[in-house]
Amino acid sequence: MTVVEAGTVSAAADRLHLTQPGLSRQLRQLERELGVPLFDRVGGRLELSTTGRALLPLARDVLTRADALRWAAALHAQGGLHRLTIGAPTVTLTDVVSPFIATLAPDDPTIDVLGADGRTPAETLRLGTDLAVGTTREPPPLACRPLAVLPVWAYVTAGHPWSARDAVTLAELLAEPLIVLPAAFTARQALDAALTEAGLSRGVPIEAANGTVAQALAAAGRGIAVASDDPRYGLVPLSIDLGGRRLTIRLTAVWDPAHPAAATVEAFAARLGTFVRARYDAPPD
């Protein structure tokens, strides 16, 4: 690249603080390694060959990526991150993580996400995420931070007889057609656990692929959707009364304290918790 930019081997050698013969040997070695001639020797000068011209954009890309690697390594060494990956269930990614990403500053790490329905936070971290959000706390050596307690809603249409109420009991729900989520979803797990604890059983519900579809079915009059998603389609959310407490899920952030940028990851977990509590006016735990 320097020979191309400088125009001659001697000028490139000066820039690279090498001798001209030393740089010429490196060029020949590179050509042997690649198995193609990169330069044509014309009258004592080097000119890019046809192959060299074709490979030039790739060479630039390699150097750009190498620079990015060095920069990212230096950032990690300082406890920082250029990109941070958050793994969480789909509903959490949609209603919590994505709105949080929209609040980040330009100098914050770029956030990537990974769907982790049906996985524990520990399993999510093993998939390569920097931070996992779930509903279970993990034992040491992993670190955990409570984020918020969020409600599981019973969604009814505006014309439903319950629409003016704030809450509905489990027994009342079981008398209505229910629309539930797949077993891997946290709202479904919370509902099933509450039914087991209360010694209640339900009939065969309609199982929707996700919370958005469940609410769409409820809006179409097919039943009451039990989900933790934000409300859609003009539905009215009712709390589910468990006899003095409400049906909820507890969001927890989990990370590895041995992560090279553990301090940065922990700081993002704290910011995420502050955001979600403010967004939903929710208690931390």
Buried (B, 14 or more C-beta within 10 A) or exposed (E): EBBBEBEEBBBBBBEBEBEBEEBBEBBEEEBEEEEBBBBEEEEEEBEBBEBBEEBBEEBEEEEEEEEEEEEBEEBBEEBBBEEBBBBBBBBBBBBBBEEBBEEBEEEBBEBEBBBBBEBBBBBBBEEEBBBBBBBEBBEEEBBBBBBBBBBBBBBBBEEBEBEEBEBBBBEBBBEBBBBBBEEEBBBBBBBEEBBEEBEEEBEEBBBBEBBBBBBBBBBEEBBBBBBBBBEBBEBBBBBBBBEEEBBBBBBBBBBBEEBBBBBBBBEBBEBBBBBBBEBBEBEBE
